[in-house]
Amino acid sequence: MFRQMIPREMQKILVLGVGIFLAMLFWGGRWMYGNSVSNLLKIKEERRRVVLENKVGAKLGELKKIRDNMRVVKESSRFLAEIAKMTGKFNLKLVSITALPIEKYEEFIKLTVQLEIDTSYHELGVFISELENCDLFIRINRLDISVPEGTTKTISRINARLSLSTLYLTDIFLEK
C-alpha cells in the first residue's frame, strides 16, 4: 500500500532521508551522551580532588599539632627512658609502659606515664624508694596492686600498675 501511494523515486528519497535521520540521531545521541559522560567524569574527578584536599588539610593540621609538641615529646621520651632504666636496674619485669596525653598549663607541662610491672613486694618497695630519690621530680599518682590469677598465695609475685607524672617548666615561666 505504501508503494502505491508514493511514487518510486520519492520512496527512494524518503528511505534515504529516514536513514540519514536515524544515522544523525544515532551519532548525535552518542555525541551528546559522550559529552554528558565526560562532564560527569570531570565532576567526579573534581569531587575526588576536593575530598583529597580536605584529607591533606586535616593531615597538615595534625602535623602542625605534632610539631608544636615536638620539644615536649623529647622531654617525654627522656622521662620514659629514665623510668625504663630504673625498672631494668632493679630487674623488674616491665609488662607495659604507656605515655598518656600531655597536659599543658601556662606555667608548666605535665607528662604522665602508666607503667605495669610484674614484681615482688620487696622489689616494688625498692623501686618506689628509687623513684623518690631520683634527680627528676616524679610523682606517683596511682598505685594498683593485684595478684595474678591462677597463682597460689605462697608465691609473692604481684602485678603493679603505677601512674607516674613529672612536670617541666614552660618558656613563659622561665622568662619571668
KOLSETOR-148796 format. One record per atom (N, C-alpha, C, O): x, y, z; residue in three letters. Coordinates in steps of 0.2 Angstrom, whole numbers, padded with zeros to 4 digits, always signed. Layout:
N
XYZALA ...
//
This chain:
176
+0004-0006+0000MET +0000+0000+0000MET +0004+0006+0000MET +0003+0011-0003MET +0010+0006+0004PHE +0014+0012+0004PHE +0017+0013-0003PHE +0018+0019-0005PHE +0019+0008-0006ARG +0022+0008-0013ARG +0017+0011-0018ARG +0019+0015-0023ARG +0011+0010-0017GLN +0006+0013-0022GLN +0004+0020-0021GLN +0003+0024-0026GLN +0005+0023-0015MET +0003+0030-0013MET +0009+0034-0015MET +0008+0040-0017MET +0015+0032-0014ILE +0021+0036-0016ILE +0024+0034-0022ILE +0026+0028-0022ILE +0026+0038-0026PRO +0030+0036-0032PRO +0037+0033-0030PRO +0039+0034-0025PRO +0039+0029-0035ARG +0046+0025-0034ARG +0051+0030-0032ARG +0055+0028-0028ARG +0052+0035-0036GLU +0058+0040-0034GLU +0057+0043-0027GLU +0062+0044-0024GLU +0051+0045-0026MET +0050+0048-0019MET +0051+0043-0013MET +0054+0045-0008MET +0050+0036-0015GLN +0051+0031-0010GLN +0059+0031-0008GLN +0061+0030-0003GLN +0063+0031-0013LYS +0070+0031-0013LYS +0072+0037-0008LYS +0076+0036-0004LYS +0070+0043-0010ILE +0072+0049-0007ILE +0069+0048+0001ILE +0073+0050+0005ILE +0063+0046+0002LEU +0061+0045+0009LEU +0065+0040+0013LEU +0066+0042+0018LEU +0066+0034+0010VAL +0070+0029+0014VAL +0077+0032+0015VAL +0080+0031+0020VAL +0080+0036+0010LEU +0087+0039+0011LEU +0086+0044+0016LEU +0091+0044+0021LEU +0081+0048+0017GLY +0080+0053+0022GLY +0079+0050+0029GLY +0082+0053+0033GLY +0075+0045+0029VAL +0074+0042+0036VAL +0081+0039+0038VAL +0083+0039+0044VAL +0085+0036+0033GLY +0091+0033+0035GLY +0096+0038+0037GLY +0099+0037+0042GLY +0096+0044+0034ILE +0101+0049+0036ILE +0098+0052+0043ILE +0102+0053+0047ILE +0092+0053+0044PHE +0089+0055+0050PHE +0091+0050+0056PHE +0093+0052+0061PHE +0090+0044+0055LEU +0092+0039+0060LEU +0100+0039+0061LEU +0102+0038+0067LEU +0104+0040+0056ALA +0111+0040+0057ALA +0113+0046+0061ALA +0117+0046+0066ALA +0110+0052+0059MET +0111+0058+0063MET +0109+0058+0070MET +0112+0060+0075MET +0103+0054+0071LEU +0100+0054+0078LEU +0105+0049+0082LEU +0107+0051+0088LEU +0107+0044+0079PHE +0112+0039+0082PHE +0119+0043+0084PHE +0121+0042+0090PHE +0122+0046+0079TRP +0128+0049+0080TRP +0127+0055+0085TRP +0132+0057+0089TRP +0122+0059+0084GLY +0121+0065+0088GLY +0120+0063+0096GLY +0122+0066+0100GLY +0116+0057+0096GLY +0115+0055+0103GLY +0121+0052+0106GLY +0122+0053+0112GLY +0125+0049+0102ARG +0132+0047+0105ARG +0136+0052+0107ARG +0139+0052+0112ARG +0136+0058+0103TRP +0140+0064+0104TRP +0137+0067+0111TRP +0141+0069+0115TRP +0131+0068+0111MET +0128+0071+0117MET +0129+0067+0123MET +0131+0069+0129MET +0128+0060+0123TYR +0129+0056+0128TYR +0137+0056+0130TYR +0138+0056+0136TYR +0141+0056+0125GLY +0148+0056+0127GLY +0150+0063+0130GLY +0154+0062+0135GLY +0147+0068+0129ASN +0148+0074+0132ASN +0146+0074+0139ASN +0149+0076+0144ASN +0140+0071+0140SER +0137+0071+0147SER +0141+0066+0151SER +0143+0068+0157SER +0144+0061+0148VAL +0148+0056+0152VAL +0155+0060+0154VAL +0157+0059+0159VAL +0158+0063+0149SER +0164+0066+0150SER +0163+0072+0156SER +0167+0073+0160SER +0157+0075+0156ASN +0156+0080+0161ASN +0155+0077+0167ASN +0157+0080+0173ASN +0151+0071+0168LEU +0151+0068+0174LEU +0158+0065+0177LEU +0159+0065+0183LEU +0162+0063+0172LEU +0169+0061+0174LEU +0172+0067+0177LEU +0176+0066+0182LEU +0172+0073+0174LYS +0175+0079+0176LYS +0173+0081+0183LYS +0177+0082+0188LYS +0166+0080+0184ILE +0163+0082+0191ILE +0166+0077+0196ILE +0167+0079+0201ILE +0166+0070+0194LYS +0168+0065+0199LYS +0175+0066+0200LYS +0177+0066+0206LYS +0179+0068+0196GLU +0186+0069+0197GLU +0187+0075+0201GLU +0192+0076+0206GLU +0183+0081+0200GLU +0184+0087+0204GLU +0182+0085+0211GLU +0185+0088+0216GLU +0177+0081+0212ARG +0174+0079+0219ARG +0180+0075+0223ARG +0181+0076+0228ARG +0183+0070+0219ARG +0189+0067+0222ARG +0195+0071+0224ARG +0198+0071+0229ARG +0196+0076+0220ARG +0201+0081+0221ARG +0200+0085+0228ARG +0204+0086+0232ARG +0193+0087+0228VAL +0191+0091+0234VAL +0192+0087+0240VAL +0194+0089+0246VAL +0189+0081+0240VAL +0190+0076+0246VAL +0197+0075+0248VAL +0199+0075+0254VAL +0202+0074+0243LEU +0209+0073+0244LEU +0212+0079+0247LEU +0216+0079+0252LEU +0210+0085+0245GLU +0212+0091+0248GLU +0210+0092+0255GLU +0214+0094+0259GLU +0204+0090+0256ASN +0202+0090+0263ASN +0206+0085+0268ASN +0207+0087+0273ASN +0207+0080+0265LYS +0211+0075+0269LYS +0218+0077+0270LYS +0221+0077+0276LYS +0221+0080+0265VAL +0228+0083+0266VAL +0228+0089+0271VAL +0232+0089+0275VAL +0223+0093+0270GLY +0222+0098+0275GLY +0222+0096+0282GLY +0225+0099+0287GLY +0218+0091+0283ALA +0217+0088+0290ALA +0224+0085+0292ALA +0225+0086+0298ALA +0227+0081+0288LYS +0234+0079+0290LYS +0239+0084+0292LYS +0243+0083+0296LYS +0238+0090+0288LEU +0243+0095+0289LEU +0241+0098+0296LEU +0246+0100+0299LEU +0235+0099+0298GLY +0233+0101+0304GLY +0236+0097+0310GLY +0238+0099+0315GLY +0235+0090+0309GLU +0238+0085+0314GLU +0246+0086+0314GLU +0248+0086+0320GLU +0249+0087+0309LEU +0256+0088+0309LEU +0258+0094+0312LEU +0263+0094+0316LEU +0254+0099+0311LYS +0256+0106+0315LYS +0255+0105+0322LYS +0259+0107+0326LYS +0250+0101+0325LYS +0249+0100+0332LYS +0255+0096+0334LYS +0258+0097+0340LYS +0257+0091+0330ILE +0263+0087+0332ILE +0269+0091+0333ILE +0273+0090+0337ILE +0270+0095+0328ARG +0276+0099+0328ARG +0276+0104+0334ARG +0282+0105+0336ARG +0271+0106+0336ASP +0270+0111+0342ASP +0272+0107+0348ASP +0275+0110+0353ASP +0271+0101+0348ASN +0273+0097+0354ASN +0280+0093+0353ASN +0281+0089+0358ASN +0284+0095+0348MET +0290+0091+0347MET +0295+0092+0353MET +0297+0087+0355MET +0296+0098+0356ARG +0300+0098+0361ARG +0298+0095+0367ARG +0302+0092+0371ARG +0291+0095+0369VAL +0288+0091+0374VAL +0289+0083+0373VAL +0291+0080+0378VAL +0289+0081+0367VAL +0290+0074+0366VAL +0297+0072+0367VAL +0298+0066+0370VAL +0302+0076+0366LYS +0309+0075+0368LYS +0309+0074+0375LYS +0312+0069+0378LYS +0306+0078+0379GLU +0306+0078+0386GLU +0302+0071+0389GLU +0305+0068+0393GLU +0297+0070+0385SER +0293+0064+0387SER +0297+0058+0386SER +0297+0053+0390SER +0301+0057+0380SER +0305+0051+0379SER +0311+0051+0384SER +0313+0045+0386SER +0313+0056+0386ARG +0318+0056+0392ARG +0315+0053+0398ARG +0318+0049+0401ARG +0309+0055+0400PHE +0306+0053+0405PHE +0304+0045+0405PHE +0305+0042+0410PHE +0302+0043+0399LEU +0301+0036+0398LEU +0307+0032+0398LEU +0307+0027+0401LEU +0313+0035+0396ALA +0319+0031+0396ALA +0322+0031+0403ALA +0324+0026+0405ALA +0321+0036+0407GLU +0323+0036+0414GLU +0319+0030+0418GLU +0322+0027+0422GLU +0312+0030+0417ILE +0308+0025+0420ILE +0310+0018+0418ILE +0311+0014+0422ILE +0311+0017+0411ALA +0313+0010+0409ALA +0320+0009+0412ALA +0321+0003+0413ALA +0325+0013+0412LYS +0331+0012+0415LYS +0331+0010+0422LYS +0334+0005+0424LYS +0326+0013+0426MET +0326+0011+0433MET +0323+0004+0434MET +0325+0000+0438MET +0318+0002+0430THR +0315-0004+0430THR +0320-0010+0428THR +0320-0015+0431THR +0324-0008+0423GLY +0330-0013+0421GLY +0335-0013+0427GLY +0338-0019+0428GLY +0336-0008+0430LYS +0341-0008+0436LYS +0339-0013+0441LYS +0344-0016+0444LYS +0333-0013+0443PHE +0330-0017+0448PHE +0327-0024+0446PHE +0324-0027+0450PHE +0329-0026+0440ASN +0326-0032+0437ASN +0319-0033+0438ASN +0316-0039+0439ASN +0315-0028+0437LEU +0308-0028+0437LEU +0305-0030+0430LEU +0308-0028+0425LEU +0301-0035+0430LYS +0298-0037+0423LYS +0293-0032+0421LYS +0287-0031+0423LYS +0295-0028+0416LEU +0291-0022+0413LEU +0286-0025+0408LEU +0287-0028+0403LEU +0279-0025+0410VAL +0274-0028+0406VAL +0272-0023+0401VAL +0271-0025+0395VAL +0271-0017+0403SER +0269-0012+0398SER +0271-0005+0401SER +0271-0004+0407SER +0272+0000+0396ILE +0274+0007+0398ILE +0270+0011+0393ILE +0271+0010+0387ILE +0266+0016+0395THR +0262+0020+0390THR +0263+0027+0392THR +0262+0029+0398THR +0264+0031+0388ALA +0264+0039+0389ALA +0257+0041+0388ALA +0254+0040+0382ALA +0254+0044+0393LEU +0247+0047+0392LEU +0247+0054+0389LEU +0253+0057+0389LEU +0242+0056+0387PRO +0242+0063+0384PRO +0245+0068+0388PRO +0244+0068+0394PRO +0249+0073+0385ILE +0252+0078+0388ILE +0247+0084+0390ILE +0243+0086+0386ILE +0248+0086+0396GLU +0244+0091+0399GLU +0248+0098+0399GLU +0253+0098+0402GLU +0245+0103+0395LYS +0249+0109+0395LYS +0245+0114+0400LYS +0239+0115+0399LYS +0249+0118+0404TYR +0247+0123+0408TYR +0251+0129+0406TYR +0256+0129+0402TYR +0249+0135+0409GLU +0253+0141+0407GLU +0260+0141+0409GLU +0264+0143+0406GLU +0261+0138+0415GLU +0267+0139+0418GLU +0271+0132+0418GLU +0277+0132+0419GLU +0268+0127+0416PHE +0272+0120+0416PHE +0268+0115+0412PHE +0262+0116+0409PHE +0272+0110+0410ILE +0269+0104+0406ILE +0269+0098+0410ILE +0274+0097+0413ILE +0264+0094+0411LYS +0263+0088+0415LYS +0264+0082+0410LYS +0259+0082+0406LYS +0269+0078+0411LEU +0269+0072+0407LEU +0267+0066+0412LEU +0270+0065+0418LEU +0263+0062+0410THR +0261+0056+0414THR +0262+0050+0410THR +0262+0049+0404THR +0265+0045+0414VAL +0266+0038+0411VAL +0263+0033+0415VAL +0263+0033+0421VAL +0260+0028+0412GLN +0257+0022+0415GLN +0261+0016+0414GLN +0263+0015+0409GLN +0263+0013+0420LEU +0268+0008+0420LEU +0265+0002+0423LEU +0261+0002+0428LEU +0266-0004+0420GLU +0263-0010+0423GLU +0269-0015+0424GLU +0273-0016+0419GLU +0270-0017+0430ILE +0276-0022+0431ILE +0274-0028+0434ILE +0269-0028+0438ILE +0278-0033+0433ASP +0277-0040+0437ASP +0283-0040+0442ASP +0289-0040+0439ASP +0282-0040+0448THR +0287-0040+0453THR +0285-0043+0460THR +0280-0046+0460THR +0289-0042+0465SER +0288-0044+0471SER +0287-0038+0476SER +0288-0032+0473SER +0284-0039+0482TYR +0283-0033+0486TYR +0289-0029+0488TYR +0290-0023+0488TYR +0295-0033+0489HIS +0301-0030+0491HIS +0304-0026+0485HIS +0306-0021+0486HIS +0304-0029+0479GLU +0307-0026+0473GLU +0303-0019+0472GLU +0305-0014+0470GLU +0296-0020+0473LEU +0292-0014+0472LEU +0293-0008+0477LEU +0294-0002+0475LEU +0295-0010+0483GLY +0297-0005+0488GLY +0303-0002+0486GLY +0304+0004+0487GLY +0308-0006+0484VAL +0315-0003+0482VAL +0314+0002+0476VAL +0317+0007+0476VAL +0310+0000+0471PHE +0308+0004+0465PHE +0305+0011+0467PHE +0307+0016+0465PHE +0300+0010+0472ILE +0297+0017+0474ILE +0302+0021+0478ILE +0302+0027+0477ILE +0306+0018+0482SER +0311+0022+0485SER +0316+0025+0480SER +0318+0031+0481SER +0318+0022+0475GLU +0322+0025+0470GLU +0319+0030+0466GLU +0322+0035+0464GLU +0312+0030+0465LEU +0308+0035+0462LEU +0308+0041+0466LEU +0309+0047+0463LEU +0308+0040+0473GLU +0308+0046+0477GLU +0315+0050+0477GLU +0315+0056+0478GLU +0320+0046+0476ASN +0327+0049+0477ASN +0330+0051+0470ASN +0335+0053+0470ASN +0326+0050+0465CYS +0328+0051+0458CYS +0329+0059+0457CYS +0326+0063+0461CYS +0334+0061+0452ASP +0335+0068+0451ASP +0329+0071+0448ASP +0328+0077+0449ASP +0325+0067+0444LEU +0319+0070+0441LEU +0313+0071+0447LEU +0313+0067+0451LEU +0309+0076+0446PHE +0303+0076+0450PHE +0298+0071+0448PHE +0295+0072+0442PHE +0297+0066+0451ILE +0292+0061+0449ILE +0287+0060+0455ILE +0289+0059+0461ILE +0281+0060+0453ARG +0275+0060+0457ARG +0272+0053+0456ARG +0270+0052+0450ARG +0270+0049+0461ILE +0266+0043+0460ILE +0259+0045+0461ILE +0256+0046+0466ILE +0255+0045+0455ASN +0248+0047+0455ASN +0244+0042+0458ASN +0239+0043+0461ASN +0245+0035+0456ARG +0241+0030+0457ARG +0245+0023+0458ARG +0250+0023+0454ARG +0243+0019+0462LEU +0247+0013+0463LEU +0241+0007+0464LEU +0238+0007+0469LEU +0241+0003+0459ASP +0236-0003+0460ASP +0240-0009+0460ASP +0244-0011+0456ASP +0239-0013+0465ILE +0242-0020+0466ILE +0237-0025+0465ILE +0232-0025+0468ILE +0239-0030+0461SER +0234-0036+0461SER +0239-0043+0460SER +0244-0042+0458SER +0236-0048+0463VAL +0239-0055+0462VAL +0237-0058+0456VAL +0231-0058+0454VAL +0241-0060+0452PRO +0239-0064+0445PRO +0235-0069+0446PRO +0236-0073+0451PRO +0230-0070+0442GLU +0225-0076+0443GLU +0229-0082+0442GLU +0234-0083+0438GLU +0227-0088+0445GLY +0230-0094+0444GLY +0236-0095+0449GLY +0239-0100+0448GLY +0238-0090+0453THR +0244-0091+0457THR +0242-0093+0464THR +0236-0091+0466THR +0246-0096+0468THR +0244-0098+0475THR +0246-0092+0479THR +0250-0088+0477THR +0244-0092+0485LYS +0246-0087+0490LYS +0253-0087+0492LYS +0255-0082+0494LYS +0256-0093+0491THR +0263-0093+0494THR +0268-0090+0489THR +0273-0087+0491THR +0266-0089+0482ILE +0270-0085+0478ILE +0269-0078+0479ILE +0264-0075+0479ILE +0275-0074+0480SER +0275-0067+0481SER +0275-0063+0475SER +0276-0057+0476SER +0274-0065+0469ARG +0274-0061+0463ARG +0267-0057+0463ARG +0262-0060+0464ARG +0268-0051+0461ILE +0262-0047+0460ILE +0262-0043+0454ILE +0267-0042+0451ILE +0256-0040+0452ASN +0256-0036+0446ASN +0255-0029+0449ASN +0250-0028+0453ASN +0259-0024+0447ALA +0258-0017+0450ALA +0257-0013+0444ALA +0261-0013+0439ALA +0252-0009+0444ARG +0251-0004+0439ARG +0252+0003+0443ARG +0248+0005+0447ARG +0257+0007+0440LEU +0258+0013+0443LEU +0257+0019+0438LEU +0257+0018+0432LEU +0254+0024+0440SER +0253+0030+0436SER +0258+0036+0439SER +0257+0038+0444SER +0263+0037+0435LEU +0269+0042+0437LEU +0268+0048+0433LEU +0266+0048+0427LEU +0270+0054+0436SER +0270+0060+0432SER +0276+0064+0434SER +0278+0064+0439SER +0278+0069+0429THR +0283+0074+0431THR +0281+0080+0428THR +0276+0081+0423THR +0284+0086+0430LEU +0282+0092+0427LEU +0289+0096+0424LEU +0294+0095+0426LEU +0287+0099+0419TYR +0293+0103+0416TYR +0290+0110+0415TYR +0284+0112+0414TYR +0295+0115+0417LEU +0293+0122+0416LEU +0293+0124+0409LEU +0296+0122+0405LEU +0288+0129+0407THR +0287+0131+0401THR +0292+0138+0400THR +0294+0140+0405THR +0293+0140+0394ASP +0297+0146+0392ASP +0294+0152+0396ASP +0297+0157+0398ASP +0287+0152+0396ILE +0284+0158+0399ILE +0286+0159+0406ILE +0287+0165+0408ILE +0286+0154+0410PHE +0288+0154+0417PHE +0295+0156+0418PHE +0297+0159+0422PHE +0299+0153+0413LEU +0307+0154+0414LEU +0308+0162+0412LEU +0313+0164+0415LEU +0304+0165+0408GLU +0306+0172+0406GLU +0304+0177+0412GLU +0307+0182+0412GLU +0300+0175+0417LYS +0298+0179+0422LYS +0303+0181+0427LYS +0302+0185+0432LYS 
//
